[in-house]
Amino acid sequence: MDPIDTSGLVDDTMTAKNDVAKDQWANVIRVQIHFNELIQRVRQLTSTLTIAAFGSAAAFFGSHPHTAINVDTHVKFSMHVSTLLIIAGFMFLFVGYLTDRQYYFKLLLASVQVGMDLEKDHQLPAQLTTKLSAAVSPRVAKFTVTLFYISALLVGIALIWLVNFATISNLDVPHQ
């Protein structure tokens, strides 16, 4: 009986393992694309709702500059009604931040790490995930995302200050 040549089987096995790794990597890339799209949708929705709330507050203040809520319980204070719309904008911003930065963004970073591990373990030639992660580090990405939300928060704080402390409505002008 002639010996069986198994050299071709080893090459076929290695090819099959590489094909599986490439398929896994392709799926990871699709997951990264999916999370990027979800993050963009969350940011668009958050921006739209926050801008709508802030814009409504500004419009209401412009048309009713002397409409205030007076609280005379344990602590006396007064605030313009449009402040409640700005607070609603803060709530939209907070929910968007939690959904984006604390959920989808973390899932995106995890999928990037899986892609990098696959590229490293299987010596995939493109090294796309590894190259992109080197171009924009997770730390820089986190900072940029946080800056996006902080800037909107600062706009809201400025609006609250304007409608409650830096306006004609706080001067002792007789109401008409």
C-alpha positions, -999 to +999 in steps of 0.1 A: +000+000+000+013+035-009+016+061+018-010+089+017+002+123+009-013+147+035+006+179+025-023+191+005-047+186+035-026+208+057-027+236+031-065+232+027-070+233+065-049+265+068-069+280+039-102+271+056-090+287+089-080+319+071-114+320+053-132+317+086-110+344+101-117+367+071-155+360+074-154+368+111-134+400+104-159+410+077-187+405+102-169+426+128-165+454+102-202+453+095-209+455+133-186+486+134-205+502+106-238+494+123-227+510+156-213+541+138-247+545+120-266+542+153-243+566+170-248+592+142-286+587+145-285+592+182-265+624+179-288+637+151-319+630+172-303+644+203-292+676+185-326+680+169-345+677+202-321+698+221-321+726+195-359+724+193-362+728+231-336+756+233-352+774+202-387+770+217-374+786+250-358+815+231-390+820+210-412+819+241-390+843+259-390+866+229-428+867+228-434+867+266-404+883+283-422+889+316-437+855+322-421+841+353-427+814+378-425+826+414-418+801+442-425+813+477-420+782+498-389+776+520-367+794+494-379+823+474-369+824+438-382+833+404-375+820+370-387+826+335-411+800+322-388+793+292-363+779+317-385+747+319-381+743+281-343+746+285-344+720+313-363+697+289-334+703+264-310+692+291-329+660+296-328+652+259-291+659+260-285+637+290-305+608+275-286+612+242-253+613+260-261+581+280-273+563+249-244+574+227-213+576+250-222+550+276-238+524+253-233+525+216-198+541+218-186+514+242-200+487+219-182+503+190-149+504+209-154+467+218-160+457+182-129+476+171-109+457+197-123+424+184-113+435+148-078+444+159-074+410+177-086+391+146-061+411+125-033+404+149-041+367+155-046+357+119-022+382+102-049+396+080-033+416+052-054+448+052-050+456+090-078+482+084-091+483+120-056+485+134-046+514+110-078+533+117-075+529+155-039+542+152-051+572+133-078+581+159-071+568+193-101+558+216-090+585+240-092+613+214-126+599+202-139+599+237-127+635+242-143+646+210-177+630+218-176+645+253-168+679+239-199+676+216-222+672+245-204+697+268-207+724+241-245+719+239-247+719+277-229+752+278-253+767+253-282+757+275-265+772+306-259+804+287-296+805+277-308+800+313-285+828+324-298+851+296-335+845+303-332+847+340-304+871+349-292+892+320-324+904+304-348+934+306-373+912+324-353+914+356-352+952+355-379+969+374-397+979+343-435+982+346-453+954+329-477+964+302 
